[in-house]
Structure formats: C-alpha cells, structure tokens
Amino acid sequence: MSRLTARFWVDAYLRRLSLHDIPAFVTAHGDDTAGAILVKLATLDGRASAFAREWDMMSDTRRWVPLADGPEAEVDAAITRQKRFDPDLWVIEVEDRKGRHLLDEDGLSS
C-alpha cells in the first residue's frame, strides 16, 4: 500500500476541519512529499497541545501522540525545538475552544 504525500494529507486534513467549521492554518510548510507533520491545538484560553504521528510497532499502524500540553507559549517552544531538528516539518495550527482536532477520526492516522 502506498503512503500519502505530506502535502496531500495536510490538504485533506484542512478540508475535513473546514467541513466542521474548525479554523486551521499551516504555520510551517514542510516537504511536500515526505515531511513530518505536527498538529497544534489552541483552545484560545492560553492553553494548547501539540500532537505528532508515531509508528506503533505492536499494531503496525501510525497513531497521533501528545508531544506537548500546557500553556501555549510552552507548546510553541516545544514546536520550535522540533523545527530546529527537522527543517521539513509541517506545523498545522487548529483553533477550537471545544478542543476538537479530529485526529482520532478514521482515516487520519496514515
């Protein structure tokens, strides 16, 4: 089974969020083909969370795991550190007071 390009996945994710009226923005444009993707969820109350995909060897699948959670400035600092290590990194910022990011829905782990 072939893997989706990073750009295709990002475009599809942004579209899915827009269908739920959840604002989201690309704040760092990574490599179109194979860039890693981070999703930052800002709940607009000064707090945020960041999620990264990792490979789960037990289930042989990719899943979203928390990278950072807490005050938005601390989450932003964690994302900045990740960007220093990976210049091909995509960062998507989702803004939702209800804390919705849709990463737990079917089809978003690949």
N, C-alpha and C positions, 0 to 999 in steps of 0.2 A: 504494500500500500504506500503510495507516495504521500509525502508530507506537504502541507500547505506552505506557501511562502509567508514570511512575516507580514509583508505588505497586504496580501490577500486577507490574512487573519485579522489584522488591525482594521481594515476597511469593513469587513463583515461584522466585527465586534462593535464598531462605532455605529453601524447601521442598526444593529439589534438594540443598542442603547437608545438610539433616537426613536425607534418604534415604541419604546416605553417612556418617552419624554424625559429621559435622563441625560442631562448635558455631559459631554465628554470632549476632551481636546487632546491632540497629540502635542506633548510638550518637548519631546525629544524624538527626532526621526532617525531611526536606526537603519541598518542594512535592509534593503527591500527583500532580499532573498532569505537570509538566514539569521537576521538579528534576533537577539533575545528580547523578550517583552516583559515590562513591569507595568502593573496597574496600580495607580494611586487612587484611593477613595477618600475624598474630602467630604466630611459631613457638615461643613460650613458652620461649625461651632468651635473652631480652633483645634479640632482633633482630626486625625487621618490614619489611614492604614495603607500599607503597600503590600502587593502580592506578586510573587514570581512563580513561574512554572518549574516544576522539577519532575524528574523521572522517578516513578515508584517501581522499583525492581520487583517487589512482591506481586503486584498486579499487572506489571508490564504495560503501564499506562502513564501518561503525564497528568499531573494534577496541580492545582494552584495552592500555594502555601503562603502563610504570612511571612513577610520579610521584616516589617516594622509596624508598630502600632503605638499611638500616643499623640502627644502634641504635634501639630502639623509641622512646626519648624524642625523637630527631631526626625520626623519621617522624611522631610525634604533633605535633610543632611544625610540620611542613610541612602537615599536615591542618588545624591551627588557622589557619594563614595562608590556606589556601583557603577556610575557612568565613568568614573576615572579608570576603572578596571576594564570596562567594555565600551569602546567608542561606537560600537554597532548597536547599542542598546536603544530600544524603543521605550518611551515612557508615555503612558496614557493617563490623563487625569480625569477621573469621574467625580462629578459633584452631585451629591444627593443627600438631602437631610435625613432621609429614611434609611440610609446606609445600603442602598441597593447597588450591586455591581454586576449582577447576573453571571458571575464566573462559575457559579455552582449549577448552571443550566446545562443540559445536554448539548454537546457539540462544541463547547468552548475549551475543552482540555487538550485538543490536538493542535 
